[in-house]
Amino acid sequence: PLNFKGTEGIVGLSQWVEKMESVLHISGYAVENQVKFATCTLMGATLTWWNGHVRTLGHDAAYAITWEILKKKLTDKYYPKGEIKKLEIELWNLKVKGNDVRGYTQRFQELALMCTKFISNETDKVDKYISGLLDNIHGNVMAARPKTLDDA
C-alpha cells in the first residue's frame, strides 16, 4: 500500500485514502483492524502526528476510532478549507494550455476528485471538462455528446 507522509498535498492525501480503501475492501480487513493497518502506512510528520494522538488518548482509545474518523482527522489536518477553496477556483478557471490536453485531463481529474461542490455528478463533470477544451476541439467533443468523462 501507499505510504502517507503529509507532505504530498491534497492530491497525495486523496490518492492515499482511495488506495487504502481499496486495500481494506479487497483484503477484507475487519473494521476493528482498519485503523491499525492504515496507520502503519503513515510516515514522517504524519506518523509523528499519529504517535502524539496515541500518547494523548492512550493506545486502546486511539486505535478504537473508526476508519471514517481517521479520514476526517487527516482531512482536517492536511486538507484545510482554504486549500479546498483554492482548488475550486483552479478548477473553475482550468483550461488547456497550448496543446497539452493530456496535462489538462490529468489535472482536471485530480481536481474533480476533490472539488465535489462544483461537480456533483457525471454530467456536471463532462460539461466542466468540455468547457476547458480549446475551441477547435470543443465543437468536436460536444458533437459526440459524451455521457462520461472517459467518453469525452
Secondary structure per residue as TSV (DSSP state, phi and psi in degrees):
chain	resnum	aa	ss	phi	psi
A	1	P	-	360.0	160.2
A	2	L	-	-69.8	141.2
A	3	N	-	-93.2	156.0
A	4	F	B	-129.1	123.3
A	5	K	-	-103.1	-17.0
A	6	G	S	92.2	-1.6
A	7	T	-	-106.9	0.9
A	8	E	S	-84.8	-5.8
A	9	G	H	80.8	-173.5
A	10	I	H	-66.3	-39.9
A	11	V	H	-62.0	-44.1
A	12	G	H	-61.1	-42.0
A	13	L	H	-64.0	-45.2
A	14	S	H	-60.8	-43.0
A	15	Q	H	-65.5	-40.4
A	16	W	H	-62.3	-45.6
A	17	V	H	-61.7	-46.9
A	18	E	H	-60.8	-45.1
A	19	K	H	-63.8	-43.4
A	20	M	H	-62.9	-43.1
A	21	E	H	-64.2	-37.4
A	22	S	H	-64.1	-47.5
A	23	V	H	-62.9	-44.5
A	24	L	H	-61.9	-39.5
A	25	H	H	-69.3	-49.9
A	26	I	H	-63.0	-42.0
A	27	S	H	-82.6	-11.5
A	28	G	T	66.6	31.9
A	29	Y	-	-56.4	134.4
A	30	A	-	-62.3	145.7
A	31	V	H	-51.0	-41.2
A	32	E	H	-70.3	-12.9
A	33	N	H	-104.3	-5.3
A	34	Q	H	-62.8	-45.2
A	35	V	H	-67.2	-39.1
A	36	K	H	-59.0	-46.6
A	37	F	H	-65.8	-49.1
A	38	A	H	-60.5	-41.3
A	39	T	H	-71.5	-17.5
A	40	C	T	-70.5	-13.7
A	41	T	T	-97.5	0.1
A	42	L	B	-78.8	144.0
A	43	M	-	-140.7	166.5
A	44	G	H	57.3	-133.1
A	45	A	H	-61.4	-34.4
A	46	T	H	-69.8	-38.6
A	47	L	H	-65.2	-40.5
A	48	T	H	-61.3	-44.1
A	49	W	H	-59.5	-46.4
A	50	W	H	-64.0	-43.5
A	51	N	H	-60.9	-37.8
A	52	G	H	-64.0	-38.8
A	53	H	H	-62.9	-43.1
A	54	V	H	-63.9	-44.3
A	55	R	H	-61.9	-39.9
A	56	T	H	-68.2	-47.7
A	57	L	H	-87.9	-23.4
A	58	G	-	95.7	149.6
A	59	H	H	-55.5	-53.3
A	60	D	H	-62.6	-44.6
A	61	A	H	-66.6	-40.6
A	62	A	H	-62.6	-43.5
A	63	Y	H	-83.5	-3.9
A	64	A	T	-83.9	-11.3
A	65	I	S	-68.3	159.4
A	66	T	-	-86.4	166.3
A	67	W	H	-58.7	-39.7
A	68	E	H	-61.9	-41.5
A	69	I	H	-67.6	-41.3
A	70	L	H	-60.5	-44.4
A	71	K	H	-59.1	-42.2
A	72	K	H	-63.7	-44.4
A	73	K	H	-61.8	-44.9
A	74	L	H	-66.3	-39.7
A	75	T	H	-63.6	-45.2
A	76	D	H	-60.0	-37.6
A	77	K	H	-79.9	-42.7
A	78	Y	H	-110.6	6.7
A	79	Y	S	-140.5	59.1
A	80	P	-	-62.6	151.5
A	81	K	H	-55.2	-39.7
A	82	G	H	-61.6	-35.4
A	83	E	H	-68.4	-39.7
A	84	I	H	-60.4	-43.9
A	85	K	H	-59.4	-43.6
A	86	K	H	-61.0	-40.7
A	87	L	H	-69.1	-36.6
A	88	E	H	-62.6	-41.2
A	89	I	H	-65.3	-42.5
A	90	E	H	-60.4	-44.5
A	91	L	H	-62.4	-44.1
A	92	W	H	-59.0	-36.6
A	93	N	H	-99.1	1.0
A	94	L	-	-65.2	129.8
A	95	K	-	-140.0	157.5
A	96	V	-	-65.0	133.3
A	97	K	-	-101.8	122.2
A	98	G	T	63.7	-127.1
A	99	N	T	-113.8	20.6
A	100	D	-	-83.7	68.5
A	101	V	H	-66.9	-35.8
A	102	R	H	-62.0	-47.2
A	103	G	H	-62.8	-41.1
A	104	Y	H	-61.1	-46.2
A	105	T	H	-62.7	-43.8
A	106	Q	H	-62.5	-47.7
A	107	R	H	-65.9	-38.3
A	108	F	H	-59.7	-45.9
A	109	Q	H	-63.8	-39.9
A	110	E	H	-62.2	-47.7
A	111	L	H	-67.0	-38.0
A	112	A	H	-62.4	-32.2
A	113	L	H	-65.1	-32.0
A	114	M	H	-101.6	-21.2
A	115	C	-	-108.9	66.6
A	116	T	T	-74.2	-13.6
A	117	K	T	-63.7	-41.4
A	118	F	T	-83.8	-27.5
A	119	I	-	-126.2	80.3
A	120	S	-	-87.6	-14.3
A	121	N	S	-146.6	174.0
A	122	E	H	-65.3	-36.3
A	123	T	H	-62.7	-45.2
A	124	D	H	-61.2	-40.0
A	125	K	H	-63.5	-46.5
A	126	V	H	-62.7	-45.8
A	127	D	H	-59.8	-44.9
A	128	K	H	-67.1	-40.7
A	129	Y	H	-59.9	-49.3
A	130	I	H	-62.4	-36.6
A	131	S	H	-63.8	-20.9
A	132	G	T	-92.3	-3.0
A	133	L	S	-78.2	157.8
A	134	L	-	-64.6	151.8
A	135	D	H	-55.5	-40.3
A	136	N	H	-69.2	-20.1
A	137	I	H	-96.7	-36.9
A	138	H	H	-49.0	-50.7
A	139	G	H	-61.9	-43.2
A	140	N	H	-63.5	-42.0
A	141	V	H	-67.9	-42.1
A	142	M	H	-60.4	-41.2
A	143	A	H	-62.3	-30.2
A	144	A	H	-75.3	-13.6
A	145	R	-	49.0	59.1
A	146	P	-	-65.5	141.5
A	147	K	S	-96.2	-24.3
A	148	T	S	-130.0	164.5
A	149	L	T	-62.2	-36.6
A	150	D	T	-63.6	-35.6
A	151	D	T	-67.3	-34.6
A	152	A	-	-69.7	360.0
